[in-house]
Amino acid sequence: MRSVVLIRGLLKGMGREVPCDMLALKDATSETGLAVYSQCCVIDAPMDLPDGIYAVTFSGQVAAARREGGLWLPEGTTSPLQIEPRPSESHGSSEIEEVIEILPLLKNDHVA
């Protein structure tokens, strides 16, 4: 199943470390339990961040992001992130770990 998700992550780079929100496409397979995230793009972060290359960490994974001219541009969207289920135990990480499903994508085969 494919859906749009809101990812709450930790944005690191250019000497800063701040929480952020990122949108992504999520493809999940019931057979393997794996989720693949692609088309990741930061949508909410502090306005005073300088332009440059950043890393967004979430659920033990990392997505690259680039800020250019004050706008967030996706980095490396052609290679989706492979997300594997993690043990439920906490490792005391300062990383924010939340992925929220927003809207399942509708298939075009239902259109008349």
C-alpha positions in Angstrom: 0.0 0.0 0.0 1.3 3.5 -0.9 0.5 6.5 1.3 1.8 10.0 2.1 3.3 10.3 5.6 4.4 13.1 7.8 7.8 12.3 9.4 8.9 14.1 12.5 12.6 14.0 12.5 15.8 15.6 13.7 17.5 17.9 11.2 21.3 18.1 11.6 23.8 20.2 9.7 25.5 23.5 9.3 26.3 23.5 13.0 22.6 23.1 14.0 20.4 20.3 15.3 16.7 21.0 15.4 13.3 19.1 15.1 11.6 19.2 11.7 8.7 17.8 9.8 9.2 16.1 6.4 6.7 14.6 3.9 7.4 11.4 2.1 5.8 8.6 0.1 5.6 5.3 2.0 5.4 2.0 0.2 4.7 -0.9 2.6 4.6 -4.6 1.9 2.7 -6.9 4.2 4.9 -9.9 3.3 8.2 -8.6 4.5 7.1 -5.9 7.0 9.5 -3.4 5.3 8.5 0.1 4.5 10.2 2.1 1.7 10.2 5.9 2.0 10.9 8.1 -1.1 10.4 11.7 -2.3 11.3 13.0 1.2 11.1 16.7 1.5 11.4 19.0 4.6 8.2 21.1 5.0 8.7 22.6 8.5 11.9 23.7 10.1 13.2 26.9 11.7 13.3 29.8 9.2 16.8 31.0 10.4 18.7 27.9 9.2 21.4 28.7 6.7 21.5 27.3 3.2 23.4 24.0 2.9 23.3 20.2 3.1 21.5 18.6 6.1 20.6 15.1 7.3 17.2 14.2 8.7 17.2 11.3 11.1 14.1 9.3 12.0 13.4 5.8 13.1 17.0 4.9 12.9 17.3 6.1 9.3 18.7 9.1 7.5 17.4 11.2 4.6 19.4 14.0 3.0 17.9 17.4 2.5 19.3 20.6 1.0 18.3 24.2 1.7 19.0 26.6 -1.2 17.8 30.2 -1.4 15.7 29.6 1.7 13.8 26.7 0.1 14.0 23.0 1.0 14.9 20.7 -1.9 14.9 16.9 -1.7 18.3 15.2 -2.0 18.8 11.8 -3.5 15.1 11.0 -4.0 15.9 8.4 -6.6 17.1 6.0 -4.0 14.4 5.3 -1.4 15.3 4.5 2.2 14.8 1.0 3.3 13.2 0.9 6.8 13.2 -2.3 8.8 11.2 -2.9 11.9 13.3 -2.1 15.0 13.1 -3.8 18.4 10.7 -2.0 20.8 13.4 -1.4 23.4 14.6 2.2 23.8 18.2 3.0 23.2 18.1 6.5 24.8 18.6 8.3 21.5 17.9 12.0 21.3 16.4 11.3 17.8 12.8 12.0 17.2 11.0 8.9 16.0 7.5 9.5 14.6 6.0 8.7 11.3 2.3 9.6 10.8 0.3 8.3 7.8 -1.6 11.3 6.3 -3.4 10.0 3.2 -3.4 6.7 1.3 -2.8 7.4 -2.4 -5.8 6.5 -4.5 -5.3 4.2 -7.4 -6.2 5.5 -10.9 -7.9 2.2 -11.8 -11.1 3.3 -10.0 -11.6 6.3 -12.2 -14.3 5.9 -14.9 
